[in-house]
Amino acid sequence: MAEQPKKSQITFTADLPLQIADLNIEPTEPMPDQARNMVQQVAPTVKAYLDGIKELLEGPYKQLRDIAPTYLSDPGNVLVACCENGVVIRYEPKAEKRKIIGGWFPGDVSKTAALISQNLVHCHAENLPAELPPTGHRLEFFKQDMAGNKTEFLSLDVSFHVVLQSPKEETKLPAPPNKPYCLLSIHNEIEVQFFGEFIQQGKPTDSQPFVVRSLIRLPVGWECIEVYPFYNPDHWKTEYARGWAERDLLAAVVRRQMREAELRKIDMHDY
């Protein structure tokens, strides 16, 4: 028998794991059957997907364990937020053990994505607004001279915005058993690159280009946010999940190799 749904309060604080507190109150309205069915279908499918990832990384694809994204190879809490017109999934870093939490969030995908991403991911019904709202997440970069004096040379607000629209007619939405259409997948890892040149004193025409790379994590409690609009119950079936897992792992390898190839083009050294 499926566990009876409970009304709970979820709290997101800085980079800490989500906290859940049961609300000991009677709901004013029963949970709609459509909402209950959606949660009871999507959450087990996500669990089967992660079980498939684990099985593959412990078996035929164990050589990919160090390449696979951490939020898949060693996840912590996974919040599966079902809402009126889609699903938003929040993957958190490993804390104690993996816990998959399925829930119904009143409101649409836009409201749900902003809530569980801690106001970093924003989905817009139409075109992007001319002026994006501040998020409270700001990156500031400073340079420091030999005397220790710091000067800010770059600052920017960080947020992620996407328009809620389906693919163009020529591509259409993927059909089952393919993975549901993922409009947005954001990792909590921002790569900052600074390009420059070494110039020898007295030889201004003799220069050596270089690039400095740095990975920055935002002070939030998630590793990845995924947004799946246009919910179709025919997609979310546990028997499809292992196929998704295998394709996602292989895609991660391709992305990693392409990124390394790009960086090798920048490096002028011949190894």
C-alpha positions as CSV (number, residue, x, y, z in Angstrom):
1,M,0.0,0.0,0.0
2,A,1.3,3.5,-0.9
3,E,2.2,5.7,2.0
4,Q,-0.4,8.3,2.8
5,P,0.7,11.8,1.8
6,K,1.5,14.3,4.6
7,K,1.4,18.0,4.6
8,S,4.9,19.2,5.4
9,Q,7.0,22.4,5.5
10,I,10.3,22.3,3.6
11,T,13.0,24.8,4.5
12,F,16.0,25.7,2.4
13,T,18.9,27.5,4.2
14,A,22.1,28.6,2.5
15,D,24.2,25.6,1.5
16,L,22.6,23.2,4.0
17,P,20.5,20.1,3.1
18,L,16.7,20.7,3.0
19,Q,14.8,20.4,6.2
20,I,11.4,18.8,6.4
21,A,9.0,19.4,9.3
22,D,5.6,17.7,9.4
23,L,2.7,20.0,9.9
24,N,0.3,18.6,12.5
25,I,-2.8,20.1,10.9
26,E,-5.6,18.7,9.0
27,P,-5.6,19.8,5.3
28,T,-8.5,22.1,4.4
29,E,-8.9,20.2,1.1
30,P,-7.9,16.6,0.2
31,M,-5.1,16.1,-2.2
32,P,-6.5,15.9,-5.7
33,D,-6.3,12.4,-7.2
34,Q,-4.4,13.7,-10.2
35,A,-1.7,15.2,-8.0
36,R,-1.5,12.0,-5.9
37,N,-1.2,9.9,-8.9
38,M,1.5,12.1,-10.4
39,V,3.7,12.0,-7.3
40,Q,3.2,8.2,-7.0
41,Q,4.3,7.8,-10.6
42,V,7.2,10.2,-11.0
43,A,9.0,9.7,-7.7
44,P,9.4,5.9,-8.2
45,T,10.6,6.5,-11.7
46,V,13.3,8.9,-10.5
47,K,14.3,6.2,-7.9
48,A,14.5,3.6,-10.6
49,Y,16.7,6.0,-12.7
50,L,19.2,6.5,-9.8
51,D,19.2,2.8,-9.1
52,G,20.1,2.2,-12.7
53,I,22.9,4.7,-12.5
54,K,24.3,2.9,-9.4
55,E,24.0,-0.5,-11.0
56,L,25.8,0.7,-14.2
57,L,28.6,2.4,-12.3
58,E,29.2,-0.7,-10.1
59,G,29.0,-3.0,-13.1
60,P,29.6,-2.5,-16.8
61,Y,30.5,1.3,-16.6
62,K,32.5,1.3,-13.4
63,Q,35.4,2.9,-15.3
64,L,33.1,6.0,-15.7
65,R,32.6,6.5,-12.0
66,D,35.1,9.3,-11.8
67,I,33.7,11.0,-14.9
68,A,30.0,10.8,-14.0
69,P,28.5,13.9,-12.3
70,T,28.6,13.6,-8.6
71,Y,24.9,14.3,-8.2
72,L,24.3,11.1,-10.0
73,S,27.1,8.9,-8.8
74,D,26.8,9.7,-5.2
75,P,23.6,11.7,-4.5
76,G,22.2,12.9,-1.2
77,N,18.6,14.1,-0.9
78,V,16.6,14.2,-4.1
79,L,13.5,16.3,-4.1
80,V,11.0,15.4,-6.8
81,A,8.6,18.4,-6.9
82,C,5.5,17.7,-9.0
83,C,3.3,20.7,-9.8
84,E,0.5,21.8,-12.1
85,N,2.3,21.6,-15.4
86,G,5.6,19.7,-14.8
87,V,8.3,18.3,-12.6
88,V,11.3,20.0,-11.0
89,I,14.0,17.9,-9.5
90,R,16.5,19.1,-6.9
91,Y,19.7,17.0,-6.3
92,E,21.6,17.7,-3.2
93,P,25.2,16.7,-2.1
94,K,25.7,13.5,-0.2
95,A,25.1,14.0,3.5
96,E,24.2,10.8,5.2
97,K,22.4,8.6,2.7
98,R,20.4,9.0,-0.4
99,K,16.8,10.0,0.3
100,I,14.2,10.5,-2.4
101,I,11.3,12.8,-1.5
102,G,8.3,13.1,-3.7
103,G,5.8,15.9,-3.1
104,W,3.1,18.0,-4.7
105,F,3.8,21.7,-4.9
106,P,0.8,24.0,-5.5
107,G,1.5,26.4,-8.3
108,D,3.2,26.1,-11.7
109,V,6.7,25.1,-12.9
110,S,7.9,28.7,-12.7
111,K,6.9,29.1,-9.0
112,T,8.2,25.7,-8.1
113,A,11.6,26.1,-9.9
114,A,12.3,29.4,-8.2
115,L,11.3,28.0,-4.8
116,I,13.4,24.8,-4.7
117,S,16.4,26.5,-6.5
118,Q,16.6,29.1,-3.8
119,N,15.6,31.9,-6.2
120,L,18.3,31.1,-8.8
121,V,16.3,29.4,-11.6
122,H,13.5,31.3,-13.2
123,C,11.1,30.1,-15.9
124,H,9.2,32.7,-17.9
125,A,6.0,32.0,-19.8
126,E,6.9,34.3,-22.7
127,N,10.1,36.3,-23.7
128,L,12.7,37.0,-21.2
129,P,12.1,40.3,-19.3
130,A,14.1,43.3,-20.4
131,E,15.4,43.7,-16.8
132,L,16.1,40.5,-14.8
133,P,15.2,40.6,-11.1
134,P,18.1,40.5,-8.6
135,T,18.6,37.2,-6.9
136,G,20.8,38.1,-3.9
137,H,23.6,35.9,-5.4
138,R,26.5,38.1,-6.5
139,L,30.1,37.3,-7.6
140,E,32.8,39.9,-7.0
141,F,36.3,39.6,-8.4
142,F,39.3,41.6,-7.0
143,K,42.9,42.1,-8.0
144,Q,45.6,42.6,-5.4
145,D,48.9,44.4,-5.8
146,M,52.2,43.6,-4.1
147,A,51.3,45.9,-1.1
148,G,48.1,43.9,-0.5
149,N,45.7,46.5,-1.7
150,K,42.5,45.1,-3.3
151,T,40.6,46.6,-6.2
152,E,37.4,45.2,-7.6
153,F,37.5,44.8,-11.4
154,L,34.4,42.7,-12.0
155,S,31.0,42.0,-10.3
156,L,27.9,40.2,-11.6
157,D,24.6,38.9,-10.4
158,V,24.1,35.2,-10.9
159,S,20.7,33.7,-12.0
160,F,19.4,31.3,-14.6
161,H,16.5,32.2,-16.9
162,V,14.6,30.2,-19.5
163,V,11.5,30.5,-21.5
164,L,8.8,27.9,-21.1
165,Q,8.3,26.8,-24.7
166,S,8.3,23.4,-26.3
167,P,10.8,22.4,-29.0
168,K,10.2,23.6,-32.6
169,E,7.8,21.6,-34.7
170,E,10.7,19.9,-36.6
171,T,12.1,18.4,-33.5
172,K,8.9,18.0,-31.3
173,L,8.9,16.5,-27.9
174,P,10.6,13.2,-27.3
175,A,8.2,10.2,-27.3
176,P,8.3,7.4,-24.8
177,P,10.3,5.4,-23.9
178,N,12.7,8.4,-24.3
179,K,13.4,10.5,-21.3
180,P,10.9,13.4,-20.9
181,Y,11.9,16.7,-22.4
182,C,14.3,18.5,-20.0
183,L,14.0,22.2,-20.5
184,L,16.8,23.1,-18.1
185,S,19.6,21.3,-16.2
186,I,21.8,23.5,-14.1
187,H,24.8,22.3,-12.1
188,N,26.1,24.2,-9.1
189,E,29.5,24.7,-10.7
190,I,30.4,27.9,-12.5
191,E,33.7,27.9,-14.4
192,V,35.4,31.3,-14.6
193,Q,38.1,31.8,-17.2
194,F,40.6,34.7,-17.5
195,F,42.7,35.1,-20.6
196,G,46.0,36.9,-20.6
197,E,49.4,37.2,-22.0
198,F,52.9,36.9,-20.5
199,I,55.1,39.7,-22.0
200,Q,58.8,39.7,-21.4
201,Q,60.2,43.0,-20.2
202,G,61.8,44.8,-23.2
203,K,60.2,42.4,-25.7
204,P,56.6,43.6,-26.1
205,T,56.1,41.6,-29.3
206,D,57.2,38.3,-27.7
207,S,54.2,37.2,-25.7
208,Q,52.8,33.9,-24.5
209,P,49.0,33.5,-24.1
210,F,47.5,31.8,-21.0
211,V,44.2,31.0,-19.4
212,V,43.3,30.8,-15.7
213,R,40.4,28.5,-14.9
214,S,38.6,28.4,-11.6
215,L,35.4,26.5,-10.5
216,I,33.1,28.4,-8.2
217,R,30.2,26.9,-6.2
218,L,27.2,29.0,-5.2
219,P,26.2,29.1,-1.5
220,V,23.1,27.0,-2.0
221,G,22.2,23.5,-0.9
222,W,21.8,21.8,-4.3
223,E,24.1,20.2,-6.8
224,C,21.7,20.2,-9.8
225,I,18.3,21.5,-10.7
226,E,16.3,19.9,-13.6
227,V,13.1,21.3,-15.0
228,Y,10.7,19.0,-17.0
229,P,7.6,21.0,-18.2
230,F,4.7,19.6,-20.3
231,Y,4.0,16.6,-18.1
232,N,2.9,13.4,-19.8
233,P,2.2,10.4,-17.6
234,D,3.2,8.1,-20.4
235,H,6.8,9.1,-20.1
236,W,7.3,8.5,-16.4
237,K,7.5,4.7,-16.1
238,T,10.0,2.8,-14.1
239,E,10.7,0.3,-16.9
240,Y,12.1,3.2,-19.0
241,A,14.5,4.5,-16.4
242,R,17.5,2.2,-16.9
243,G,17.7,3.2,-20.5
244,W,17.8,6.9,-19.5
245,A,20.5,6.2,-17.0
246,E,22.8,4.5,-19.6
247,R,22.3,7.3,-22.1
248,D,22.9,10.0,-19.5
249,L,26.2,8.4,-18.4
250,L,27.5,8.1,-22.0
251,A,26.5,11.7,-22.7
252,A,28.5,12.8,-19.6
253,V,31.6,11.1,-21.0
254,V,31.1,12.9,-24.4
255,R,30.7,16.3,-22.7
256,R,33.8,15.7,-20.6
257,Q,35.9,14.8,-23.6
258,M,34.6,17.8,-25.6
259,R,35.5,20.1,-22.8
260,E,39.0,18.7,-22.4
261,A,39.5,19.0,-26.2
262,E,38.5,22.7,-26.0
263,L,41.1,23.3,-23.3
264,R,43.8,21.5,-25.1
265,K,43.3,23.9,-28.0
266,I,44.0,26.8,-25.7
267,D,47.2,25.2,-24.2
268,M,50.1,26.1,-26.5
269,H,52.3,23.3,-25.1
270,D,52.9,20.2,-27.1
271,Y,52.8,17.1,-24.8
